[in-house]
Amino acid sequence: MAADDPWAKRRSITLAEIAEREVLVDRRTGTTTADLWPPEHRPKLTPINDVDDWLATIAAGHFVGITPQATVTQYRRDGIVYRRVRDAPPVPVHLVWRRHDPHPATHAAIALLTELYSPGAAHG
């Protein structure tokens, strides 16, 4: 959300609260869909086609957005703050590699990601 949004002072928000706002959705790389909400309580979703435009438009204060935790570290931007959506479901993480020609570090990456994303692992 925009850094000057009234919600920016809070530690977390809920999906029901977000349903009262207009949500900007990155159609190309985003994971947010209307399925996060019950059919009778869905927000207006407005599509956009890339993450940079998504961030710039949210920073302008016209919309809010929902994104996985990884975006917080990958896309730090002035004018944007991230707050936890305390009742949002986890986003699935998939790892893909070449079966017959894996990178030398593939097995180490698999082990690390399995440890990080396994049930019971401490998640930020």
N, C-alpha and C positions, 0 to 999 in steps of 0.2 A: 504494500500500500504506500501511498505518498507519505513522506516523512511528516507532513503537517496534517495528516488525517487524524480525526479525533481518536480513532482506534490505536494510533501509534503509541499512545501513552500506556496502553494495556500490555499485559504479558502474553495473553492468549485470547482467542475468540472461538466461536462455534460455527458449525455449518449453518445452523438456523439463523444466526445473525447475518452471515454472509448472504443468505438467500434474500435478504431485504435490499441488497445492493446490486449493482450491475457488475458482472464479472467478465473480465477480458480473458480470452482463451486463445493461446497460440496453437493454431490448427496443425502446424507442421511438426513441432516437437513437444507440444504440451501433453500432459496426462489428465487434465481436468475435463470431466464430462458432466452432463446433466444427471448422470446416474449416481452422483454423490448425494443427491437429495431425493426425497420422496416426490412422486409426480405432482402432487398437489402443492408443493412448497419449493419449487425450483426458481432460482434467480434468472434474470435475463442474462444470457450468455452472448457476448459480442466477440466475433472471431477476428483474429489478426494473424499475419503469416510469418512472423519471425520474432525471436526472443528479444532482439534489440529494440524493435518497435514496441513490443509488449511492455518492456521495462520503461521506455520513454513515455508511453501513454499513461501508464500507471503513475509514474512520477509527476505527471501533469495534474493528477488528482481527479480525473474523470471516472476512473474505474478502480476496482480492486482485482487481485489475481490470487490464484492458489497454485502452489508449486511444491515439489519435493524439497526436502532439507538440503540436498546437494546444490540447489540453485543459490542458497545463501552464501556458500563459499566460492562458487564459480562465477557469480554475477553480482558482485558488489557494485552498487551505483549510488552516487549522490542523489538525494531526493527520494530514496526507497528505503523502507524498513520492512523487516520480515517478522511476523508474529506466528506463533504456533497455533494451528487449528486443532484444538484438543480432542475433537471427536472425529477427525478425518481418518479413514482407513489407511493402512500402509500402502505404499506404491511398490508393485512387484519390481524386482531387479533381476535382469537376465544377463548371463554371460555367454558370449558366443566366441568360438574359436574354430580354426581350421582343423578338422579331424585328422587329416593325413599329413599336414605340414604345420604343426603348432610352433609357435614362437618358443625359444628356449625358456622363457620365464612363465609360460602358460601354466604349468603345474603349481608353481609358487603363487601365482595370482589366484588360481582356483582355491588353493588352501587358505589364503588370506581372506578372500571374499566369503568363503564358506564360514570362516570363523566370525567375521564381522556381521554377517547377515543371518546367522543361524538363530533359531528360537532361543531366547534367554540371553542373547548378547546385549550388552549395554548400548542403547541407541540414543543419540543426541536429541 
